[in-house]
């Protein structure tokens, strides 16, 4: 059989879907003629196609590269062979070698649409967006009416761009439109569509597993996902779904493995990156979560939720300055009012509790108020910041405004009681605490504070003791209320009972750490001295 006849037979077998038989035929031909460069190229093509088959669980990329390199010894200046090797390294994930071969290819033939497109893909995955855009533009110039894939990539890159100017927004929409109109003329785009259609046959299994997940029958869902991955090891979505199921079961290491596999198959898969971050956070591995969030920002710099999540991790790690910077970035780039309001409040809390910058805290709370003036938490936080600043009048004004919005809000009444108490307005303070208790009969803090006024300021010991008892009934883990109840009992002269209650306060406080433990010890010692 001559080379032409063999090639014809190989193509016939290949089209029938029998990849293994096609490879064997090619190998048989090379046994008879080992130096036939064209057969080496054909075998390389077969190995690459077999490697890319979503239903194939084996890896043949190294074999493809070896065959192409053997052929390159004969066709040393072949732009097509440099492209084929570069493409193979691209699918292997060795982007540096892919860039080397692909740039050699386009230097020999500047009309290679697919080579430019792959270079654009590589630089996009490296988060070098301007270079990716440059190569995508070169790709579409090679094939103005058949560059749907390159145009869609340009649309995506313009969307990801940190500097989304008006011009780039227009370009983004233009490229998307032309991409849709020209996809029938682009082989890459058509292959993607056919691959998607091919994947549809797995959706009944995916839907069945999804139903099991909704019913919390995770083990059965796992079996389906794993079985489906065995049939379609290149289907990225399956790894995300399997990873999320592992997360639901608390199998965090397994979840991390699946999300990493999804990213390996598609390094721009933002959903997989975010899920991987969630898995790391569930594990308590904040360092790896932080690194992964930063990788997301390399791909997509203007995701406000990612900046907010980074800020939360940095705050937990004690990097207050870094947390503030990322909260501010999240606020700047986020268009959603409610979400931005929450981030503003969080930023205000960070300023108030950790940096001591009360003016910045007040400014953040005020920004939140402008976005969501109906949010009662903003009034409470803003009033607290004014109080910390010792601006009692503004704090009072804020809380009174809050009561116009919600007259039955127990927290606001409790805070007003505290402010009046601090000013010595006991009647006003008592009235506010009683309203707080009226609107929330289980408000432990209101009971305790009112009890302290009755005990220390008015000397009504019995009333105070009843209030402290109600406080600890509402919250048995409230060490200060136990402490104050013990003080009231001690005033009645029942030292033994007071000592018992002080001991309860000490035990609770060993867990909650809300009081100085020495203060409790001193009170116990005073009873018997």
KEVEXZA-803576 format. One record per residue (C-alpha): x, y, z. Coordinates in nm, 2 decimals, padded with zeros to 4 digits. Layout:
residues N
<u = X&v = Y&w = Z>
...
***
This chain:
residues 529
<u = 00.00&v = 00.00&w = 00.00>
<u = 00.15&v = 00.34&w = -00.10>
<u = 00.14&v = 00.65&w = 00.12>
<u = -00.16&v = 00.80&w = -00.06>
<u = -00.36&v = 00.47&w = -00.02>
<u = -00.26&v = 00.45&w = 00.35>
<u = -00.36&v = 00.81&w = 00.41>
<u = -00.70&v = 00.75&w = 00.25>
<u = -00.76&v = 00.44&w = 00.46>
<u = -00.65&v = 00.62&w = 00.78>
<u = -00.89&v = 00.90&w = 00.71>
<u = -01.17&v = 00.66&w = 00.65>
<u = -01.11&v = 00.48&w = 00.98>
<u = -01.07&v = 00.82&w = 01.16>
<u = -01.40&v = 00.95&w = 01.03>
<u = -01.57&v = 00.63&w = 01.15>
<u = -01.46&v = 00.72&w = 01.51>
<u = -01.22&v = 00.43&w = 01.56>
<u = -00.92&v = 00.64&w = 01.68>
<u = -00.72&v = 00.35&w = 01.80>
<u = -00.74&v = 00.17&w = 01.47>
<u = -00.63&v = 00.48&w = 01.28>
<u = -00.33&v = 00.52&w = 01.51>
<u = -00.24&v = 00.15&w = 01.45>
<u = -00.26&v = 00.19&w = 01.08>
<u = -00.03&v = 00.50&w = 01.09>
<u = 00.22&v = 00.31&w = 01.31>
<u = 00.22&v = 00.02&w = 01.07>
<u = 00.30&v = 00.26&w = 00.78>
<u = 00.59&v = 00.40&w = 00.98>
<u = 00.73&v = 00.06&w = 01.05>
<u = 00.77&v = 00.01&w = 00.67>
<u = 00.89&v = 00.37&w = 00.62>
<u = 01.02&v = 00.52&w = 00.95>
<u = 01.15&v = 00.84&w = 00.77>
<u = 00.82&v = 00.94&w = 00.62>
<u = 00.77&v = 01.29&w = 00.78>
<u = 00.42&v = 01.32&w = 00.65>
<u = 00.31&v = 01.00&w = 00.83>
<u = 00.48&v = 01.13&w = 01.15>
<u = 00.27&v = 01.45&w = 01.11>
<u = -00.04&v = 01.25&w = 01.05>
<u = 00.03&v = 01.03&w = 01.36>
<u = 00.09&v = 01.35&w = 01.56>
<u = -00.25&v = 01.48&w = 01.45>
<u = -00.42&v = 01.16&w = 01.55>
<u = -00.26&v = 01.16&w = 01.89>
<u = -00.36&v = 01.53&w = 01.94>
<u = -00.72&v = 01.46&w = 01.83>
<u = -00.74&v = 01.16&w = 02.06>
<u = -00.60&v = 01.36&w = 02.35>
<u = -00.86&v = 01.63&w = 02.30>
<u = -01.15&v = 01.39&w = 02.28>
<u = -01.37&v = 01.46&w = 02.58>
<u = -01.47&v = 01.09&w = 02.61>
<u = -01.11&v = 00.98&w = 02.63>
<u = -00.95&v = 00.93&w = 02.97>
<u = -00.59&v = 00.89&w = 02.85>
<u = -00.33&v = 01.15&w = 02.77>
<u = -00.15&v = 01.15&w = 02.43>
<u = -00.01&v = 01.50&w = 02.41>
<u = 00.35&v = 01.39&w = 02.46>
<u = 00.32&v = 01.14&w = 02.19>
<u = 00.18&v = 01.40&w = 01.95>
<u = 00.47&v = 01.64&w = 02.03>
<u = 00.73&v = 01.36&w = 01.97>
<u = 00.58&v = 01.28&w = 01.63>
<u = 00.58&v = 01.65&w = 01.53>
<u = 00.94&v = 01.70&w = 01.64>
<u = 01.05&v = 01.40&w = 01.44>
<u = 00.88&v = 01.55&w = 01.13>
<u = 01.04&v = 01.89&w = 01.20>
<u = 01.38&v = 01.73&w = 01.14>
<u = 01.27&v = 01.70&w = 00.77>
<u = 01.06&v = 02.01&w = 00.74>
<u = 01.29&v = 02.24&w = 00.94>
<u = 01.13&v = 02.57&w = 00.82>
<u = 00.77&v = 02.46&w = 00.82>
<u = 00.55&v = 02.73&w = 00.98>
<u = 00.27&v = 02.47&w = 01.00>
<u = 00.49&v = 02.22&w = 01.21>
<u = 00.60&v = 02.50&w = 01.44>
<u = 00.23&v = 02.58&w = 01.48>
<u = 00.13&v = 02.22&w = 01.55>
<u = 00.40&v = 02.18&w = 01.82>
<u = 00.30&v = 02.51&w = 01.97>
<u = -00.06&v = 02.40&w = 01.97>
<u = 00.03&v = 02.07&w = 02.14>
<u = 00.22&v = 02.25&w = 02.41>
<u = -00.08&v = 02.48&w = 02.46>
<u = -00.30&v = 02.18&w = 02.53>
<u = -00.04&v = 02.03&w = 02.76>
<u = -00.05&v = 02.35&w = 02.96>
<u = 00.32&v = 02.43&w = 02.89>
<u = 00.26&v = 02.79&w = 02.79>
<u = 00.61&v = 02.91&w = 02.77>
<u = 00.71&v = 02.64&w = 02.51>
<u = 00.38&v = 02.70&w = 02.33>
<u = 00.46&v = 03.07&w = 02.30>
<u = 00.81&v = 02.99&w = 02.16>
<u = 00.69&v = 02.76&w = 01.89>
<u = 00.38&v = 02.97&w = 01.80>
<u = 00.58&v = 03.29&w = 01.76>
<u = 00.83&v = 03.10&w = 01.54>
<u = 00.54&v = 02.99&w = 01.34>
<u = 00.39&v = 03.34&w = 01.28>
<u = 00.74&v = 03.48&w = 01.20>
<u = 00.75&v = 03.23&w = 00.91>
<u = 00.39&v = 03.29&w = 00.80>
<u = 00.20&v = 03.60&w = 00.93>
<u = -00.14&v = 03.48&w = 00.80>
<u = -00.20&v = 03.22&w = 01.07>
<u = -00.53&v = 03.29&w = 01.24>
<u = -00.53&v = 03.00&w = 01.48>
<u = -00.17&v = 03.07&w = 01.59>
<u = -00.24&v = 03.43&w = 01.68>
<u = -00.56&v = 03.32&w = 01.85>
<u = -00.38&v = 03.07&w = 02.07>
<u = -00.12&v = 03.33&w = 02.16>
<u = -00.40&v = 03.56&w = 02.27>
<u = -00.55&v = 03.28&w = 02.48>
<u = -00.21&v = 03.21&w = 02.64>
<u = -00.15&v = 03.58&w = 02.74>
<u = -00.51&v = 03.60&w = 02.86>
<u = -00.44&v = 03.31&w = 03.09>
<u = -00.12&v = 03.48&w = 03.21>
<u = -00.33&v = 03.79&w = 03.29>
<u = -00.12&v = 03.99&w = 03.04>
<u = -00.43&v = 04.14&w = 02.89>
<u = -00.28&v = 04.40&w = 02.66>
<u = -00.06&v = 04.14&w = 02.48>
<u = -00.36&v = 03.91&w = 02.46>
<u = -00.57&v = 04.19&w = 02.30>
<u = -00.28&v = 04.26&w = 02.05>
<u = -00.27&v = 03.90&w = 01.94>
<u = -00.65&v = 03.87&w = 01.92>
<u = -00.65&v = 04.18&w = 01.69>
<u = -00.39&v = 04.02&w = 01.47>
<u = -00.59&v = 03.71&w = 01.46>
<u = -00.91&v = 03.88&w = 01.33>
<u = -00.70&v = 04.08&w = 01.07>
<u = -00.60&v = 03.74&w = 00.92>
<u = -00.96&v = 03.64&w = 00.87>
<u = -01.20&v = 03.94&w = 00.90>
<u = -01.51&v = 03.74&w = 00.83>
<u = -01.40&v = 03.41&w = 01.00>
<u = -01.27&v = 03.52&w = 01.33>
<u = -01.56&v = 03.47&w = 01.56>
<u = -01.35&v = 03.30&w = 01.84>
<u = -01.10&v = 03.58&w = 01.83>
<u = -01.37&v = 03.85&w = 01.84>
<u = -01.54&v = 03.67&w = 02.13>
<u = -01.21&v = 03.66&w = 02.32>
<u = -01.17&v = 04.04&w = 02.25>
<u = -01.52&v = 04.10&w = 02.39>
<u = -01.42&v = 03.90&w = 02.70>
<u = -01.09&v = 04.08&w = 02.74>
<u = -01.25&v = 04.43&w = 02.71>
<u = -01.50&v = 04.33&w = 02.97>
<u = -01.23&v = 04.22&w = 03.21>
<u = -01.02&v = 04.53&w = 03.15>
<u = -00.96&v = 04.74&w = 03.46>
<u = -00.98&v = 05.05&w = 03.25>
<u = -01.33&v = 05.01&w = 03.10>
<u = -01.34&v = 05.34&w = 02.92>
<u = -01.64&v = 05.44&w = 02.71>
<u = -01.44&v = 05.34&w = 02.39>
<u = -01.37&v = 05.00&w = 02.53>
<u = -01.73&v = 04.94&w = 02.63>
<u = -01.84&v = 05.02&w = 02.27>
<u = -01.56&v = 04.80&w = 02.13>
<u = -01.67&v = 04.52&w = 02.36>
<u = -02.03&v = 04.52&w = 02.24>
<u = -01.92&v = 04.55&w = 01.88>
<u = -01.69&v = 04.25&w = 01.90>
<u = -01.96&v = 04.05&w = 02.07>
<u = -02.21&v = 04.13&w = 01.79>
<u = -01.97&v = 04.05&w = 01.51>
<u = -01.86&v = 03.73&w = 01.69>
<u = -02.22&v = 03.61&w = 01.69>
<u = -02.27&v = 03.70&w = 01.33>
<u = -01.96&v = 03.54&w = 01.20>
<u = -01.94&v = 03.22&w = 01.41>
<u = -02.07&v = 02.99&w = 01.12>
<u = -01.75&v = 03.09&w = 00.92>
<u = -01.50&v = 03.01&w = 01.20>
<u = -01.39&v = 02.65&w = 01.25>
<u = -01.28&v = 02.72&w = 01.61>
<u = -01.61&v = 02.86&w = 01.70>
<u = -01.80&v = 02.58&w = 01.53>
<u = -01.59&v = 02.32&w = 01.71>
<u = -01.68&v = 02.48&w = 02.04>
<u = -02.05&v = 02.47&w = 01.95>
<u = -02.02&v = 02.10&w = 01.84>
<u = -01.84&v = 02.02&w = 02.16>
<u = -02.11&v = 02.19&w = 02.36>
<u = -02.38&v = 01.99&w = 02.17>
<u = -02.18&v = 01.67&w = 02.23>
<u = -02.18&v = 01.75&w = 02.60>
<u = -02.56&v = 01.77&w = 02.61>
<u = -02.59&v = 01.40&w = 02.62>
<u = -02.45&v = 01.41&w = 02.97>
<u = -02.71&v = 01.66&w = 03.10>
<u = -02.97&v = 01.40&w = 03.20>
<u = -02.71&v = 01.25&w = 03.44>
<u = -02.61&v = 01.59&w = 03.56>
<u = -02.97&v = 01.68&w = 03.63>
<u = -03.03&v = 01.36&w = 03.82>
<u = -02.72&v = 01.43&w = 04.03>
<u = -02.84&v = 01.79&w = 04.09>
<u = -03.18&v = 01.65&w = 04.22>
<u = -02.99&v = 01.43&w = 04.46>
<u = -02.79&v = 01.73&w = 04.58>
<u = -03.11&v = 01.93&w = 04.64>
<u = -03.25&v = 01.63&w = 04.84>
<u = -02.92&v = 01.62&w = 05.03>
<u = -02.85&v = 01.27&w = 04.90>
<u = -02.49&v = 01.36&w = 04.84>
<u = -02.34&v = 01.01&w = 04.82>
<u = -02.57&v = 00.92&w = 04.53>
<u = -02.48&v = 01.25&w = 04.36>
<u = -02.11&v = 01.18&w = 04.40>
<u = -02.15&v = 00.84&w = 04.23>
<u = -02.32&v = 00.99&w = 03.93>
<u = -02.07&v = 01.28&w = 03.89>
<u = -01.77&v = 01.04&w = 03.92>
<u = -01.92&v = 00.79&w = 03.67>
<u = -01.99&v = 01.08&w = 03.43>
<u = -01.64&v = 01.22&w = 03.46>
<u = -01.51&v = 00.87&w = 03.37>
<u = -01.70&v = 00.90&w = 03.05>
<u = -01.62&v = 01.27&w = 02.98>
<u = -01.29&v = 01.35&w = 03.16>
<u = -01.25&v = 01.68&w = 02.97>
<u = -01.59&v = 01.82&w = 03.07>
<u = -01.49&v = 02.11&w = 03.30>
<u = -01.84&v = 02.17&w = 03.45>
<u = -01.84&v = 01.82&w = 03.60>
<u = -01.54&v = 01.89&w = 03.82>
<u = -01.70&v = 02.21&w = 03.96>
<u = -02.02&v = 02.01&w = 04.04>
<u = -01.83&v = 01.73&w = 04.20>
<u = -01.62&v = 01.98&w = 04.40>
<u = -01.93&v = 02.15&w = 04.53>
<u = -02.08&v = 01.82&w = 04.64>
<u = -01.76&v = 01.74&w = 04.83>
<u = -01.79&v = 02.08&w = 04.99>
<u = -02.14&v = 02.00&w = 05.11>
<u = -02.01&v = 01.68&w = 05.27>
<u = -01.72&v = 01.87&w = 05.44>
<u = -01.46&v = 01.68&w = 05.24>
<u = -01.26&v = 01.99&w = 05.17>
<u = -00.94&v = 01.82&w = 05.05>
<u = -01.13&v = 01.63&w = 04.78>
<u = -01.32&v = 01.96&w = 04.69>
<u = -00.98&v = 02.14&w = 04.65>
<u = -00.86&v = 01.86&w = 04.42>
<u = -01.16&v = 01.88&w = 04.19>
<u = -01.16&v = 02.26&w = 04.17>
<u = -00.79&v = 02.26&w = 04.08>
<u = -00.87&v = 02.01&w = 03.80>
<u = -01.13&v = 02.24&w = 03.67>
<u = -00.89&v = 02.52&w = 03.66>
<u = -00.62&v = 02.31&w = 03.50>
<u = -00.87&v = 02.24&w = 03.22>
<u = -00.98&v = 02.60&w = 03.19>
<u = -00.75&v = 02.85&w = 03.36>
<u = -01.00&v = 03.14&w = 03.31>
<u = -01.28&v = 02.95&w = 03.50>
<u = -01.37&v = 03.21&w = 03.76>
<u = -01.64&v = 03.00&w = 03.92>
<u = -01.38&v = 02.73&w = 03.99>
<u = -01.14&v = 02.98&w = 04.14>
<u = -01.41&v = 03.12&w = 04.36>
<u = -01.52&v = 02.77&w = 04.47>
<u = -01.16&v = 02.69&w = 04.54>
<u = -01.13&v = 02.99&w = 04.77>
<u = -01.44&v = 02.89&w = 04.95>
<u = -01.30&v = 02.54&w = 05.01>
<u = -00.97&v = 02.69&w = 05.15>
<u = -01.18&v = 02.92&w = 05.37>
<u = -01.38&v = 02.62&w = 05.50>
<u = -01.06&v = 02.45&w = 05.58>
<u = -00.93&v = 02.76&w = 05.76>
<u = -00.65&v = 02.79&w = 05.51>
<u = -00.66&v = 03.17&w = 05.48>
<u = -00.32&v = 03.20&w = 05.32>
<u = -00.41&v = 02.98&w = 05.02>
<u = -00.75&v = 03.14&w = 04.99>
<u = -00.59&v = 03.48&w = 04.98>
<u = -00.34&v = 03.37&w = 04.71>
<u = -00.63&v = 03.23&w = 04.50>
<u = -00.84&v = 03.55&w = 04.54>
<u = -00.54&v = 03.75&w = 04.42>
<u = -00.51&v = 03.51&w = 04.12>
<u = -00.87&v = 03.59&w = 04.04>
<u = -00.79&v = 03.96&w = 04.04>
<u = -00.51&v = 03.90&w = 03.79>
<u = -00.77&v = 03.76&w = 03.56>
<u = -01.05&v = 04.00&w = 03.64>
<u = -00.94&v = 04.31&w = 03.83>
<u = -01.28&v = 04.47&w = 03.88>
<u = -01.47&v = 04.21&w = 04.08>
<u = -01.60&v = 04.39&w = 04.39>
<u = -01.69&v = 04.07&w = 04.58>
<u = -01.34&v = 03.94&w = 04.54>
<u = -01.19&v = 04.26&w = 04.68>
<u = -01.43&v = 04.24&w = 04.97>
<u = -01.34&v = 03.88&w = 05.04>
<u = -00.97&v = 03.97&w = 05.04>
<u = -01.04&v = 04.25&w = 05.28>
<u = -01.22&v = 04.02&w = 05.52>
<u = -00.92&v = 03.78&w = 05.51>
<u = -00.67&v = 04.06&w = 05.56>
<u = -00.88&v = 04.19&w = 05.85>
<u = -00.88&v = 03.84&w = 06.01>
<u = -00.50&v = 03.83&w = 05.97>
<u = -00.46&v = 04.17&w = 06.14>
<u = -00.36&v = 04.36&w = 05.82>
<u = -00.60&v = 04.65&w = 05.89>
<u = -00.44&v = 04.89&w = 05.63>
<u = -00.47&v = 04.62&w = 05.36>
<u = -00.82&v = 04.54&w = 05.45>
<u = -00.93&v = 04.91&w = 05.43>
<u = -00.77&v = 04.94&w = 05.09>
<u = -00.96&v = 04.65&w = 04.94>
<u = -01.29&v = 04.75&w = 05.11>
<u = -01.24&v = 05.09&w = 04.95>
<u = -01.17&v = 04.94&w = 04.61>
<u = -01.48&v = 04.72&w = 04.64>
<u = -01.69&v = 05.02&w = 04.71>
<u = -01.55&v = 05.22&w = 04.42>
<u = -01.61&v = 04.96&w = 04.15>
<u = -01.94&v = 04.80&w = 04.27>
<u = -02.27&v = 04.93&w = 04.11>
<u = -02.52&v = 04.76&w = 04.35>
<u = -02.65&v = 04.99&w = 04.62>
<u = -02.75&v = 04.74&w = 04.89>
<u = -02.42&v = 04.55&w = 04.86>
<u = -02.21&v = 04.87&w = 04.86>
<u = -02.40&v = 04.99&w = 05.16>
<u = -02.31&v = 04.68&w = 05.36>
<u = -01.94&v = 04.71&w = 05.26>
<u = -01.95&v = 05.08&w = 05.36>
<u = -02.08&v = 04.97&w = 05.70>
<u = -01.81&v = 04.71&w = 05.73>
<u = -01.55&v = 04.96&w = 05.64>
<u = -01.69&v = 05.20&w = 05.90>
<u = -01.67&v = 04.93&w = 06.16>
<u = -01.30&v = 04.87&w = 06.07>
<u = -01.22&v = 05.24&w = 06.10>
<u = -01.41&v = 05.27&w = 06.43>
<u = -01.29&v = 04.96&w = 06.61>
<u = -00.94&v = 04.91&w = 06.48>
<u = -00.78&v = 05.22&w = 06.32>
<u = -00.94&v = 05.47&w = 06.57>
<u = -01.02&v = 05.70&w = 06.27>
<u = -01.37&v = 05.80&w = 06.39>
<u = -01.41&v = 06.07&w = 06.12>
<u = -01.35&v = 05.81&w = 05.85>
<u = -01.59&v = 05.57&w = 06.02>
<u = -01.86&v = 05.83&w = 06.03>
<u = -01.80&v = 05.92&w = 05.67>
<u = -01.83&v = 05.55&w = 05.57>
<u = -02.16&v = 05.51&w = 05.77>
<u = -02.29&v = 05.83&w = 05.61>
<u = -02.21&v = 05.69&w = 05.26>
<u = -02.40&v = 05.38&w = 05.35>
<u = -02.70&v = 05.59&w = 05.47>
<u = -02.71&v = 05.77&w = 05.13>
<u = -02.74&v = 05.44&w = 04.95>
<u = -02.99&v = 05.27&w = 05.19>
<u = -03.15&v = 05.52&w = 05.42>
<u = -03.40&v = 05.26&w = 05.54>
<u = -03.14&v = 05.04&w = 05.70>
<u = -03.17&v = 05.06&w = 06.08>
<u = -02.82&v = 04.92&w = 06.13>
<u = -02.67&v = 05.23&w = 05.98>
<u = -02.83&v = 05.46&w = 06.24>
<u = -02.71&v = 05.24&w = 06.52>
<u = -02.36&v = 05.22&w = 06.39>
<u = -02.35&v = 05.59&w = 06.31>
<u = -02.48&v = 05.68&w = 06.65>
<u = -02.22&v = 05.45&w = 06.81>
<u = -01.94&v = 05.63&w = 06.61>
<u = -02.06&v = 05.97&w = 06.73>
<u = -02.07&v = 05.84&w = 07.08>
<u = -01.71&v = 05.72&w = 07.06>
<u = -01.62&v = 06.06&w = 06.93>
<u = -01.79&v = 06.21&w = 07.24>
<u = -02.03&v = 06.39&w = 07.02>
<u = -02.34&v = 06.31&w = 07.23>
<u = -02.57&v = 06.56&w = 07.06>
<u = -02.52&v = 06.41&w = 06.72>
<u = -02.55&v = 06.06&w = 06.85>
<u = -02.89&v = 06.15&w = 07.02>
<u = -03.00&v = 06.32&w = 06.69>
<u = -02.92&v = 06.01&w = 06.49>
<u = -03.11&v = 05.78&w = 06.73>
<u = -03.41&v = 06.01&w = 06.73>
<u = -03.42&v = 06.01&w = 06.35>
<u = -03.40&v = 05.63&w = 06.36>
<u = -03.71&v = 05.62&w = 06.59>
<u = -03.90&v = 05.82&w = 06.33>
<u = -03.83&v = 05.54&w = 06.09>
<u = -03.90&v = 05.26&w = 06.34>
<u = -04.05&v = 05.37&w = 06.67>
<u = -04.05&v = 05.02&w = 06.81>
<u = -03.68&v = 04.94&w = 06.76>
<u = -03.56&v = 04.81&w = 07.09>
<u = -03.19&v = 04.85&w = 07.01>
<u = -03.23&v = 05.22&w = 06.94>
<u = -03.42&v = 05.27&w = 07.27>
<u = -03.15&v = 05.08&w = 07.45>
<u = -02.88&v = 05.30&w = 07.30>
<u = -03.08&v = 05.62&w = 07.38>
<u = -03.11&v = 05.49&w = 07.74>
<u = -02.73&v = 05.45&w = 07.76>
<u = -02.67&v = 05.80&w = 07.63>
<u = -02.92&v = 05.96&w = 07.87>
<u = -02.77&v = 05.76&w = 08.16>
<u = -02.43&v = 05.89&w = 08.07>
<u = -02.56&v = 06.24&w = 08.08>
<u = -02.72&v = 06.19&w = 08.42>
<u = -03.08&v = 06.20&w = 08.28>
<u = -03.20&v = 05.90&w = 08.49>
<u = -03.57&v = 05.95&w = 08.42>
<u = -03.51&v = 05.96&w = 08.04>
<u = -03.27&v = 05.67&w = 08.07>
<u = -03.52&v = 05.45&w = 08.26>
<u = -03.80&v = 05.54&w = 08.02>
<u = -03.59&v = 05.43&w = 07.72>
<u = -03.48&v = 05.11&w = 07.88>
<u = -03.84&v = 05.03&w = 07.97>
<u = -03.94&v = 05.09&w = 07.61>
<u = -03.65&v = 04.86&w = 07.49>
<u = -03.78&v = 04.59&w = 07.72>
<u = -04.14&v = 04.65&w = 07.61>
<u = -04.05&v = 04.60&w = 07.24>
<u = -03.81&v = 04.31&w = 07.32>
<u = -03.90&v = 04.12&w = 07.64>
<u = -03.58&v = 03.91&w = 07.61>
<u = -03.34&v = 04.21&w = 07.58>
<u = -03.06&v = 04.11&w = 07.82>
<u = -02.86&v = 04.43&w = 07.80>
<u = -03.16&v = 04.65&w = 07.86>
<u = -03.25&v = 04.45&w = 08.17>
<u = -02.90&v = 04.46&w = 08.30>
<u = -02.84&v = 04.83&w = 08.25>
<u = -03.18&v = 04.93&w = 08.40>
<u = -03.09&v = 04.70&w = 08.69>
<u = -02.76&v = 04.89&w = 08.74>
<u = -02.95&v = 05.22&w = 08.75>
<u = -03.19&v = 05.08&w = 09.01>
<u = -02.91&v = 04.94&w = 09.22>
<u = -02.64&v = 05.20&w = 09.21>
<u = -02.82&v = 05.52&w = 09.14>
<u = -03.16&v = 05.47&w = 09.31>
<u = -03.08&v = 05.20&w = 09.57>
<u = -03.38&v = 04.99&w = 09.48>
<u = -03.21&v = 04.66&w = 09.55>
<u = -03.51&v = 04.42&w = 09.51>
<u = -03.62&v = 04.57&w = 09.18>
<u = -03.26&v = 04.56&w = 09.06>
<u = -03.22&v = 04.19&w = 09.15>
<u = -03.54&v = 04.10&w = 08.96>
<u = -03.41&v = 04.28&w = 08.65>
<u = -03.07&v = 04.10&w = 08.67>
<u = -03.25&v = 03.77&w = 08.70>
<u = -03.45&v = 03.85&w = 08.39>
<u = -03.12&v = 03.94&w = 08.21>
<u = -02.95&v = 03.61&w = 08.29>
<u = -03.27&v = 03.42&w = 08.20>
<u = -03.27&v = 03.59&w = 07.86>
<u = -02.89&v = 03.52&w = 07.82>
<u = -02.74&v = 03.26&w = 08.06>
<u = -02.39&v = 03.34&w = 07.91>
<u = -02.40&v = 03.71&w = 08.01>
<u = -02.12&v = 03.73&w = 08.27>
<u = -02.18&v = 04.09&w = 08.36>
<u = -02.55&v = 04.03&w = 08.45>
<u = -02.45&v = 03.74&w = 08.68>
<u = -02.19&v = 03.97&w = 08.84>
<u = -02.44&v = 04.24&w = 08.90>
<u = -02.70&v = 04.00&w = 09.04>
<u = -02.43&v = 03.88&w = 09.28>
<u = -02.37&v = 04.24&w = 09.38>
<u = -02.74&v = 04.29&w = 09.45>
<u = -02.76&v = 03.98&w = 09.66>
<u = -02.45&v = 04.08&w = 09.85>
<u = -02.62&v = 04.41&w = 09.95>
<u = -02.90&v = 04.21&w = 10.11>
<u = -02.64&v = 04.04&w = 10.33>
<u = -02.66&v = 03.69&w = 10.19>
<u = -02.29&v = 03.65&w = 10.13>
<u = -02.30&v = 03.27&w = 10.07>
<u = -02.55&v = 03.31&w = 09.79>
<u = -02.37&v = 03.61&w = 09.65>
<u = -02.04&v = 03.41&w = 09.64>
<u = -02.21&v = 03.13&w = 09.45>
<u = -02.34&v = 03.38&w = 09.19>
<u = -02.00&v = 03.55&w = 09.16>
<u = -01.85&v = 03.20&w = 09.09>
<u = -02.11&v = 03.15&w = 08.81>
<u = -02.00&v = 03.49&w = 08.67>
<u = -01.64&v = 03.38&w = 08.69>
<u = -01.71&v = 03.05&w = 08.51>
<u = -01.91&v = 03.22&w = 08.24>
<u = -01.65&v = 03.49&w = 08.20>
<u = -01.37&v = 03.23&w = 08.15>
<u = -01.55&v = 03.15&w = 07.82>
<u = -01.68&v = 03.49&w = 07.71>
<u = -01.39&v = 03.71&w = 07.84>
<u = -01.63&v = 04.01&w = 07.86>
<u = -01.49&v = 04.13&w = 08.20>
<u = -01.16&v = 04.16&w = 08.38>
<u = -01.15&v = 03.84&w = 08.59>
<u = -00.97&v = 04.02&w = 08.87>
<u = -01.27&v = 04.24&w = 08.92>
<u = -01.48&v = 03.93&w = 09.00>
<u = -01.21&v = 03.78&w = 09.23>
<u = -01.18&v = 04.11&w = 09.42>
<u = -01.56&v = 04.11&w = 09.48>
<u = -01.55&v = 03.75&w = 09.61>
<u = -01.27&v = 03.84&w = 09.85>
<u = -01.46&v = 04.15&w = 09.97>
<u = -01.75&v = 03.93&w = 10.09>
<u = -01.54&v = 03.76&w = 10.36>
<u = -01.30&v = 04.04&w = 10.46>
***
